[in-house]
Amino acid sequence: MRRVSIAIILSVCLSCTLQAQDAQELFKFGKFNFDNQEYTEAVGFLNQAIEKDSLYINAYYLRAQTFYEIGQFYNSILDINKIFKTEKSPSPYDGYYYLTRGKSFLALDDFSNASIDFEKSLTLLNDNSAVHYYKALLGFATLNYKEAIEAIDIAINYEADNPDYYALRAKIKIHFTNPVPTSEDYQSILGDINVAIALSPDSHEYYLIRSNFLNSMGEVEAALSDYNTVIKLSPKKEEAYTERGVIKMNNYDYRSAALDFTKSIIINPTDERNYRYRGLCYNNLDNHSDAFKDFSKSIDLLSIQLGSSSDKDLIKSTLGETYLLRGHCLNLMGNNAQACRDFLQAHNLGVKKGLNYYRKFCGIY
């Protein structure tokens, strides 16, 4: 009887050992996929590892990180919560757990909980640059310039070779200061972007920040050069085609501009600006039929946005301007009746020129 009991105990222990080994092997596969940015596959292996060992904290943590990368922020938070419930005592990794959960709260615009977690993380990882970086992002999101700039300065002090940190500091200063060419703020912003590019010359994101900044400063030729670089590095970056097209359109290069707007539409067919801008190009090229189609598509997309946008006044104003553009196009096509309806619709949406156009072309007054 005693031999039977010992055999049962040995069998149970062996089963537990094999189960733990299976979970560890599955975790290794998940980690390999995570490191290769194969996040869906990583989640699959980590799910199996946790199924084998429901107390496997490393698997929960890696899965939380993976969920964050694929935008499943609630699931990421749940996994970190599970870790804290499972831990019997404080862990050296608690600072990283708070940081991961805080990042997910930030992504969900839950700024209060994000702030709490970042502060807890800071008490444990004060010399970790990533914590200060995300605290800077929180300050940026909550329009707290002092917090944002102080945090990103600390992050750069701890990790001076991270291009993302310089890019964020540039974006913070662009948003909160009023730079003009040759000013101190201008030089500081451009300096940070240049450092980011020097540290990572093959990353299109930093060229895009610089091109947009230079464009806003009126340095269109330099901006155009950077947009060309963005497109070379990332041929599917629709924003670069759109902005480059606007520069070309403003330089009266309507055919080339229309091609850029078309490329942007192919990549992202839901951005109404490209239809509106291409419609303007077609109108100036006397291609009124295609201009009418583009203005109509822009109106359709703006009408959809009007129902869900938080900035209804801006959408409403843009929609009114587009009705005005389509009305002018219809007038050139000889369709006066529909043109007059568009002019009145523009007026009803708050565009004063709509009534002026109506009076001018519709012969009522």
N, C-alpha and C positions, 0 to 999 in steps of 0.2 A: 504493500500500500504506500509505503514511504517512497519507494522507487518510482511509482506512478506519479506521485505529487511532484517529485523533483523533475521528472520528465516533462510534466505540464508546465512548470515554471520555466524550465529551459526553453520550451517551445514558444511560450509567450514572449520571453526576452528576445529570442532570435527573431520572432515576427516583428517586434518593435524596432530592433536594429535594422532589419531589412527595410521597414517602412521609412525610417529616418534616412537611410541611404537613398532610397528611391526619391524622397522629397528633395534631398540635396542635389541629386543628379538632374532632376527636373529644374531646380533653381539654376543650375549652371547653364542649362540650355536657354532658360529665360534671360539670364544675364548676357549670354552671347548674342541673342536676338536684340536685346535692349541696346547693347553697345553698337550694334549695326543698324540702329534705328528701324528695326523690324518690330514695331510695337505691337501689332495685332498678334504676331506669333509669340512674342514675349508674354503677353497676357495669357495666352493659351497654356503655356508651360507653367506659369506661376499659379494659375488656377488649379492645375493638377497637383503642384507641390503643396498648396494650401489644403487641398482635399486630402492629401496623404498625411499632412501634419498641420492641424488647425491652430497650433501655437507657434508656427514658424515665422518669427518676427521679421527676419530679413526678407522673406518672400512678400510679406505685407508691405514692407517699406519700398521694395523695388517695384511692386505692383502699383503702389501709390504714385511713385515717380512716373511710371509708364502711363497711368491714367492721366496724369497732368499733361504729359506730352501729346496725348491724343485728344485733349480737351474734355475729358470726362472728370470734371473738377469735383463734383459731388462724390463720385466713387473714390477719388483720391483722398478726400477728407474722411470718408468712412473707414478707409484702410488705416489711416493714421490714428483715428479714434480707437480702432480695434487694438492697435499696438499699445496705446496708453492703458487700455483696459486689461490687456494681457500682462503687462509688466508688473512684477511684484515689487520692484524697487527702482529708483532713478537710474537711468542708463547714460553712459557717456555720449550716446547718440541722440539724446532728447532734443538738443539744439537743432539738429538736422530735421528731426520730425516736426518740430514747431515751424521751421522754415518752409518745409514742403507744404504743410497745411496752410500756412499763411499765404503762400503763393497762390494756392487754389482759392482761398477766400478773396484775394485781390482780383483774380481773374473773374470772379463772380460779382465783383463790385461790392462785396461785403467788407467795406473798409474798416469798420469797427473791429471785427474779429481778426482781420488781417493785421491790424495794428497791435492787438494784444499778442498774437503769435510772434510777430517780429520782435517785439520787446522782450518776450520770454527767450527767444532765440538769441538775442543780443546779450542777455545776461550770461549765456552759456558759451557763445561763440563771438565775443566782441571783436576778435581780430580776424574774423572771417569776412572777406570782402563781399561775398555774395549776399550776406544778410544786409549790409549797408546799401548794396545795389538795389535790392528789392524794397528797402525802406525808402530809397530815393524815388523809385517808381510809385510807391504809395503817396509820397508827398506830391509828386507830379499829378497823379490822378485826382487828388483832393485839393489841388491848386494851392498847396502850401510850399511856396518857393523856398523859404528859409530852410525847412526840413529837407526838401529835395536836394538843394545845392550842398548843404552841409553833409548829407549822407553820401552823395556821389563823390564829393571831395575825399571823404574818408576811404571809400572803396578804392579810389585811384591811388591813394597813399599806400594802401595795403597791396594792391595788385596793379602796378603801373604799366603792364604790358597787355591789358585786356581792352581790345578796341571797342567793345560794347559800352564800356564805362564812359569813354570819351564821347561816343556818339550820343549817349543819353544826356551827358552834361551839355552838349551842344543843343539838343532838342529842348532841354529845360530853359536854357538861356534864350533861345529863339522865341519860346512861348511867353516868357515872363519879362523880357527886356524889350526895349525898342531900338534895335540896332539900325544904324545907318552906315553906309560905306565910309570906311576909314575911322569909324568910332572905335573906342576901346572894346565895347561889346562885340562889334563886328569882328575885330581882330581875334578876340578870344574864341568866338564861335567857330570861325574859319580855322583857327589853329587846332581846336579840338577835333574837328572833322578831318583835317589833314593828318593828324596823328593816327586817327582810326584807320584811314586809308593806308597810311604807311605801314601800320601793323598788320593789316589784312588787305593787301592790294587786289585780291581776286574776289572780294565780297561786294556785290552790287549795291547792297543796302546803304553803304556809306557814301558811295557816289550819288545815290538817289537823294540822300539828305543834303549833300553839298549842292547838287544841281537845283533842287527846289529852293534852297536858301539863296543861291546866287540869282536865280530867276526872280525871287521876291525882291532882291536888291537892285533889279534892273540890269544885271550883268548877263544879258541873254546869250551872247556868244559863248561865254564860258559855261553857262548852263547847258547850252546846246551840245557842247563838246562832252559834258558829263552824261547827258541823256544818251548820247551815242555809245558811251562806254557802258552804261547800265544795260543797254539793249545787247551789246556785244557779249557781256558777261552773263546776262539772263534774258534770252530772247523772248521769254513769255511774260515779261514784266509789263503789263498793260499800261500802268501809270506813266511809264517813260514814253511810250508811244503817244499817249494822250497829250502830255505836256510838251513833247517835241512838236506834235502837230499844231498845238496852239501857237508856239513860237513861229512856225512856218506860216500859219494862217495870218498872223499879225504882220508878217513880212510879205504878204500878198502872194505867197507860193501855195495857191489853193490846191493844185493837183497833188503835189507831194504831201501836203497836210491831210488831204482826204484819204490818201493811202495809209498814213499813220493811224488815222481814226478807224479805218477799216480793219487794220491789224489788231487794234485794241478791242474792237467789237468781236472779232473772231475769238480772242482769248477770253473776254468777259462781255457777253451780250446783254448784261443787265444794267450797265452803266449808261444812263440816259445822256450824259454829257457828250459822248462820242457821236451819237445820232444828231444831237443839236448842232454840234460844231461841224460835223460833216455836211449837214443840211445847209449851213451857212456857206461852206465852200462850194457846194453844188449850185446854190443860188447865185453866187458870184461868178460861176462858170456858165451861167444861163441854162443849167440842167435843172429846170424847175420841177420836173416830174419826180426825179429822185430826191430833190430837196423836200418836196411835199411829203414823200414817204418817210424820210428821216425825221422831219418835224412831228409827224403824226406818231411815230414810234416813241419819240421823246415824250410827247404828251401822254401817251398811254402809260409809260413807266412812271412818270411824275404823278399821275393820278393815283396809281397804286401806292406810291410812297406817301402821298398826302394822308392816306387813311391810317398809316402806322408810324409816321415820323414824329419825333419829339419836337422838331423845329418846323412846325407847320407853316409859320410865316415865311420862312426862307423858301420852302417848297412851293408855297402858293405864289410867291413873287416870281420864281423861276418858271412856273407853269404859265403865269400870265404873259411873261416875256416870250415864251415859246409860242403861245397862241398868236401873239403879235407878229412873230416871224413867219408863222404859217399863213396868217392872213395876208401879209405882204407878198408872200410867194404865190398865193392863190390869185391875188390881184394881178400879178404879172402874167399868170396863166390865163387871165380873162374870166375867171370864175368869181365874179363880183359878189354874188349872193352869199356864197360860203365865206368869202373873205370878210364881208361885213359882219357875219355871225362871229367869226374869230376875233375881230376887233372889239366887238361888244363883250365877248367872253373875257378878253384881256382886261377890259375896263372893269368888269364885275369882280375880277380877281385883284383889283387894286392898282393896275398899271394905268396911270393917267393918260399915257400916249394912246391908249386904245380908243378913247373917245375922240381924240384929235384925228386919228387915222380914219375913224368912222365918219366924222364930219367932212374930212378931205375927200374921201373916195366914194362915199355912199350917197352923196347928194341929197341928204335930208335937210341940212341947215343951210 
